[in-house]
Amino acid sequence: MMSGCVDTPSKARTPGARCYAVIARAGGWSISINGACTRPFRSRRAAERIARTLQRQADALADKPGRSVHHV
């Protein structure tokens, strides 16, 4: 299991689903997704809490039918 990912047994992840992870970096702990990282947090607990929140929000957006993202 990757740090920051919330496993929900009732929801199956689709192939290619995005998952936030907490990784150690110089200066602290960063939140990473698809190779992009945040600035380091001093506290691992804070980084994990924010990663869980971001994952929960991303999962909620993915579950809404008819929702699409328009690129400009």
Backbone as ProteinMPNN parsed JSONL, in Angstrom:
{"seq_chain_A": "MMSGCVDTPSKARTPGARCYAVIARAGGWSISINGACTRPFRSRRAAERIARTLQRQADALADKPGRSVHHV", "coords_chain_A": {"N_chain_A": [[0.837, -1.182, 0.0], [0.526, 2.195, -0.793], [1.649, 5.145, 0.813], [-0.679, 7.579, 1.823], [-2.724, 6.799, 0.164], [-6.069, 5.931, 0.222], [-7.592, 3.038, 0.968], [-10.554, 1.775, -0.133], [-12.848, -0.614, 0.342], [-15.388, -0.836, -0.878], [-15.236, 0.506, -3.258], [-13.901, -0.028, -6.387], [-10.774, 0.515, -7.807], [-10.121, 2.063, -10.882], [-8.258, 1.054, -13.794], [-5.222, 2.809, -14.129], [-5.897, 4.715, -12.303], [-5.385, 7.607, -10.329], [-3.117, 8.105, -7.682], [-2.236, 9.524, -4.685], [0.894, 9.897, -3.072], [3.143, 9.799, -0.278], [6.377, 10.86, 0.002], [9.825, 10.632, 1.003], [11.981, 13.383, 0.986], [14.711, 15.668, 0.437], [14.841, 17.796, 3.125], [12.357, 17.158, 4.16], [9.049, 15.796, 3.876], [7.223, 15.014, 0.99], [4.276, 15.337, -1.072], [3.317, 13.308, -3.685], [2.327, 12.84, -7.08], [2.016, 11.204, -10.073], [4.743, 11.724, -10.647], [5.073, 14.422, -10.061], [5.823, 16.672, -7.44], [5.093, 18.143, -4.221], [6.286, 20.981, -2.33], [8.544, 20.251, 0.341], [7.162, 19.052, 3.42], [7.651, 19.525, 6.891], [6.692, 17.724, 8.714], [5.831, 14.337, 8.608], [3.35, 13.3, 9.249], [1.628, 15.473, 8.745], [1.899, 15.727, 5.962], [0.865, 13.23, 5.158], [-1.786, 13.484, 6.052], [-2.744, 15.576, 4.44], [-2.397, 14.388, 1.919], [-4.247, 12.272, 2.104], [-6.614, 13.764, 2.238], [-6.584, 15.073, -0.271], [-6.722, 12.791, -1.924], [-9.222, 11.765, -1.232], [-10.873, 13.857, -2.152], [-10.267, 13.779, -4.909], [-11.196, 11.21, -5.549], [-13.917, 11.579, -5.06], [-14.598, 13.409, -7.06], [-14.149, 11.828, -9.312], [-16.175, 9.992, -9.069], [-18.531, 11.242, -9.758], [-21.079, 11.212, -12.086], [-21.148, 12.308, -15.501], [-19.498, 14.462, -15.18], [-16.985, 16.474, -16.428], [-13.746, 17.548, -17.529], [-12.716, 20.501, -18.936], [-10.321, 21.419, -21.202], [-8.406, 24.251, -21.899]], "CA_chain_A": [[0.0, 0.0, 0.0], [1.279, 3.439, -0.85], [1.227, 6.138, 1.786], [-1.554, 8.607, 1.296], [-3.849, 6.21, -0.551], [-7.103, 5.41, 1.096], [-8.205, 1.857, 0.38], [-11.969, 1.668, 0.155], [-13.268, -1.896, -0.214], [-16.611, -0.753, -1.663], [-14.95, 1.114, -4.553], [-12.768, -0.616, -7.1], [-10.011, 1.516, -8.556], [-10.034, 1.791, -12.305], [-6.873, 1.05, -14.257], [-4.699, 4.148, -14.353], [-6.394, 5.649, -11.295], [-4.315, 8.382, -9.71], [-2.969, 7.846, -6.263], [-1.278, 10.406, -4.031], [1.849, 9.188, -2.218], [4.027, 10.632, 0.536], [7.742, 10.379, -0.19], [10.88, 11.358, 1.71], [12.832, 14.214, 0.134], [15.593, 16.544, 1.205], [14.094, 18.851, 3.809], [11.093, 16.706, 4.746], [8.163, 14.831, 3.216], [6.444, 15.627, -0.083], [3.16, 14.607, -1.649], [3.66, 13.07, -5.08], [1.373, 12.197, -7.973], [2.52, 11.161, -11.455], [6.069, 12.308, -10.74], [5.087, 15.801, -9.579], [5.895, 16.704, -5.968], [4.924, 19.407, -3.518], [7.423, 21.362, -1.507], [8.584, 19.354, 1.503], [6.578, 19.359, 4.724], [8.54, 19.062, 7.957], [6.06, 16.613, 9.413], [5.268, 13.277, 7.759], [1.919, 13.196, 9.568], [0.923, 16.537, 8.027], [1.893, 15.363, 4.538], [-0.07, 12.113, 4.99], [-3.145, 13.993, 6.246], [-3.095, 16.336, 3.242], [-2.511, 13.419, 0.822], [-5.541, 11.581, 2.261], [-7.663, 14.722, 1.877], [-6.547, 15.221, -1.727], [-7.187, 11.548, -2.525], [-10.667, 11.698, -0.996], [-11.489, 14.81, -3.067], [-10.108, 13.263, -6.275], [-12.108, 10.076, -5.702], [-15.284, 12.105, -5.112], [-14.782, 13.978, -8.393], [-14.185, 10.736, -10.287], [-17.412, 9.24, -8.901], [-19.694, 12.004, -10.218], [-21.347, 10.973, -13.51], [-21.372, 13.473, -16.336], [-18.542, 15.523, -14.86], [-15.844, 16.428, -17.325], [-12.795, 18.64, -17.408], [-12.497, 21.141, -20.233], [-8.978, 21.987, -21.347], [-8.401, 25.465, -22.716]], "C_chain_A": [[0.878, 1.24, 0.0], [0.757, 4.399, 0.217], [0.342, 7.168, 1.119], [-2.741, 8.066, 0.531], [-4.829, 5.635, 0.443], [-7.735, 4.223, 0.394], [-9.657, 1.775, 0.826], [-12.468, 0.383, -0.472], [-14.495, -1.803, -1.112], [-16.38, -0.16, -3.054], [-13.732, 0.445, -5.177], [-12.07, 0.485, -7.881], [-9.944, 1.096, -10.02], [-8.577, 1.763, -12.717], [-6.422, 2.476, -14.558], [-5.201, 5.18, -13.357], [-5.218, 6.343, -10.622], [-4.311, 8.166, -8.221], [-1.89, 8.759, -5.699], [-0.385, 9.581, -3.105], [2.67, 10.205, -1.435], [5.423, 10.034, 0.429], [8.73, 11.249, 0.584], [11.721, 12.122, 0.693], [13.728, 15.051, 1.03], [14.75, 17.658, 1.835], [12.768, 18.412, 4.374], [10.367, 15.681, 3.889], [7.303, 15.558, 2.197], [5.304, 14.723, -0.509], [3.44, 14.514, -3.147], [2.49, 12.428, -5.819], [1.927, 12.317, -9.392], [3.865, 11.862, -11.617], [6.186, 13.76, -10.301], [5.031, 15.796, -8.054], [5.63, 18.103, -5.428], [6.237, 19.797, -2.862], [7.393, 20.489, -0.264], [7.878, 19.925, 2.735], [7.551, 18.857, 5.779], [8.002, 17.804, 8.615], [5.48, 15.599, 8.427], [3.769, 13.153, 8.001], [1.111, 14.252, 8.825], [0.817, 16.207, 6.544], [0.903, 14.229, 4.279], [-1.517, 12.577, 5.118], [-3.602, 14.741, 4.992], [-3.256, 15.401, 2.043], [-3.834, 12.664, 0.896], [-6.695, 12.492, 1.857], [-7.727, 14.904, 0.368], [-7.082, 13.98, -2.429], [-8.701, 11.419, -2.391], [-11.396, 12.647, -1.958], [-11.401, 14.331, -4.519], [-11.057, 12.103, -6.528], [-13.556, 10.55, -5.817], [-15.57, 12.72, -6.48], [-14.915, 12.894, -9.45], [-15.5, 9.969, -10.223], [-18.639, 9.966, -9.43], [-19.913, 11.765, -11.708], [-21.571, 12.285, -14.255], [-20.428, 14.627, -16.072], [-17.354, 15.39, -15.794], [-14.977, 17.661, -17.108], [-12.579, 19.206, -18.808], [-11.121, 21.778, -20.228], [-9.047, 23.181, -22.282], [-7.06, 25.63, -23.376]], "O_chain_A": [[1.869, 1.306, 0.728], [-0.444, 4.448, 0.483], [0.589, 7.578, -0.015], [-3.687, 8.809, 0.27], [-4.452, 4.939, 1.386], [-8.347, 4.38, -0.662], [-9.948, 1.714, 2.02], [-12.515, 0.281, -1.698], [-14.638, -2.614, -2.027], [-17.228, -0.303, -3.935], [-12.669, 0.365, -4.562], [-12.722, 1.294, -8.541], [-9.737, -0.074, -10.342], [-7.739, 2.383, -12.062], [-7.157, 3.253, -15.168], [-4.969, 6.377, -13.528], [-4.181, 5.728, -10.376], [-5.358, 8.06, -7.582], [-0.758, 8.764, -6.183], [-0.862, 8.668, -2.431], [2.865, 11.336, -1.882], [5.631, 8.857, 0.724], [8.502, 12.441, 0.791], [12.121, 11.573, -0.334], [13.518, 15.127, 2.241], [14.031, 18.372, 1.135], [12.093, 19.214, 5.019], [10.982, 14.818, 3.263], [6.719, 16.598, 2.501], [5.356, 13.506, -0.333], [3.758, 15.512, -3.793], [1.766, 11.595, -5.273], [2.265, 13.41, -9.845], [4.096, 12.527, -12.627], [7.297, 14.276, -10.182], [4.289, 15.019, -7.452], [5.905, 19.106, -6.086], [7.188, 19.015, -2.849], [6.325, 20.033, 0.144], [7.986, 21.112, 3.044], [8.214, 17.842, 5.564], [8.764, 16.928, 9.023], [4.729, 15.962, 7.522], [3.004, 12.925, 7.064], [0.024, 13.96, 8.327], [-0.239, 16.389, 5.939], [0.177, 14.261, 3.285], [-2.382, 12.115, 4.374], [-4.729, 14.552, 4.535], [-4.159, 15.598, 1.23], [-4.475, 12.439, -0.13], [-7.643, 12.049, 1.209], [-8.813, 14.891, -0.211], [-7.811, 14.09, -3.414], [-9.38, 11.011, -3.334], [-12.429, 12.28, -2.518], [-12.364, 14.467, -5.274], [-11.659, 12.015, -7.598], [-14.335, 9.985, -6.585], [-16.673, 12.567, -7.005], [-15.709, 13.027, -10.382], [-15.905, 9.358, -11.212], [-19.702, 9.354, -9.542], [-19.038, 12.075, -12.516], [-22.113, 13.244, -13.706], [-20.559, 15.68, -16.696], [-16.783, 14.308, -15.932], [-15.426, 18.676, -16.575], [-12.294, 18.465, -19.749], [-10.8, 22.581, -19.352], [-9.678, 23.119, -23.337], [-6.847, 26.595, -24.11]]}, "name": "protein", "num_of_chains": 1, "seq": "MMSGCVDTPSKARTPGARCYAVIARAGGWSISINGACTRPFRSRRAAERIARTLQRQADALADKPGRSVHHV"}
